[in-house]
Amino acid sequence: MTRIGIIGCGTIGSHVAKALEKKFSRVARLSYVSDVNPVQVGRLWRMLKKSRPRFVSFQTLISKSDFIIETASVGAAAEAIPCALRLGKRIMVMSVGGVLFVKDLPALLRRTRGALYIPTGAIAGIDGVLASKMGRLRQVRITTRKPLAGLKNSPFFKKKRLSSKSIRKPTLIFEGNVRQAIRNFPENVNVAATLSLAGLGPARTRVRVFTSPTYRFNSHEIEVIGDFGEMTTRVSNRPSRENPKTSMRAIGSAVATLEKIFQPFKIGT
C-alpha cells in the first residue's frame, strides 16, 4: 500500500484526495497532508469519506510519504522537488513552473532512485510534441486566454500597476518566453512550463496571454512547427467553480497520470 502525501489542500488537492479514495484505494492510501492554511485542511477532511490523513509539516510529509503530490504553488514545487528526489521519493507536480527553478535538476534525476511526474494539465498535444522530437523542432508557441477574474491578482497586474477595470475587451497583456510568463503569472500558465519541458525548453517556447471580462473559458492554443510538419491544438476549459485560476481538465489530468502510474493498462505516449 503506497502512502500518499498531498502538499496543498485547495481545489486541485481536494479533488485528487477524493479520487484517491474512489479509484486507488486498493493500491494507495492518503496518509499525510500539508498546507499553510489549516482551514483548507479542515475543509478537505470534511470532504473525505474514509481517509483521515495526518496534518503534518512540509518536511515530515516528504520524509514519511512514499509518493508526494504537490498542488500548492510554484514556490512549494521548487522546494519539494529536490527534497523528494534526494530522499529517493516519487513526486508528482501540478505547479510545473516550479520545475524551472530547481537548481541542477538533471543531476538530481541522474542520482535519485525516485521519479518526477508532470501531468499534461489543461492542454492537449504534449504526446504529439514528444513524438515530434524524433526530428528537429523549429517553433513552439502557446496562446492562453483567461477570464479577467482569474488573472487580476497576478504579479503581472501588481508590477504594471494595471487596473482590471481598464480592460474592457479582449486584450493581449503579455508576450514573452516561459520563464518570464511564470514569473508574471505563477498560478495561471503552468501549462506553458509543461509544454516547454516537452519541447524546446523555457527560453525558446513563446507565450502569449490574452484576457477580457467577456471571456468565460480558460483556453489554450498550441502551435508547433518542426521536421514532422505542423501541429495545432486548442482546448477551452470551464474554470473551476472553487478557483477560477484552474480548470477541471487540470484535475482530470492529475487523476489520469495517477492511473498510468498505479494501473497496468496504459494508453498514450
C-alpha positions, 0 to 999 in steps of 0.5 A: 500500500503506497502512502500518499502525501498531498502538499496543498489542500485547495481545489486541485488537492481536494479533488485528487484526495477524493479520487484517491479514495474512489479509484486507488484505494486498493493500491494507495492510501492518503496518509499525510497532508500539508498546507499553510492554511489549516482551514483548507485542511479542515475543509478537505477532511470534511470532504473525505469519506474514509481517509483521515490523513495526518496534518503534518509539516512540509518536511515530515510529509516528504520524509514519511510519504512514499509518493508526494503530490504537490498542488500548492504553488510554484514556490512549494514545487521548487522546494519539494522537488529536490527534497523528494528526489534526494530522499529517493521519493516519487513526486508528482507536480501540478505547479510545473513552473516550479520545475524551472527553478530547481537548481541542477535538476538533471543531476538530481534525476541522474542520482535519485532512485525516485521519479518526477511526474508532470501531468499534461494539465489543461492542454492537449498535444504534449504526446504529439510534441514528444513524438515530434522530437524524433526530428528537429523542432523549429517553433513552439508557441502557446496562446492562453486566454483567461477570464479577467477574474482569474488573472487580476491578482497576478504579479503581472497586474501588481508590477504594471500597476494595471487596473482590471477595470481598464480592460474592457475587451479582449486584450493581449497583456503579455508576450514573452518566453516561459520563464518570464510568463511564470514569473508574471503569472505563477498560478495561471500558465503552468501549462506553458512550463509543461509544454516547454519541458516537452519541447524546446525548453523555457527560453525558446517556447513563446507565450502569449496571454490574452484576457477580457471580462467577456471571456468565460473559458480558460483556453489554450492554443498550441502551435508547433512547427518542426521536421514532422510538419505542423501541429495545432491544438486548442482546448477551452476549459470551464474554470473551476467553480472553487478557483477560477485560476484552474480548470477541471481538465487540470484535475482530470489530468492529475487523476489520469497520470495517477492511473498510468502510474498505479494501473497496468493498462496504459494508453498514450505516449 
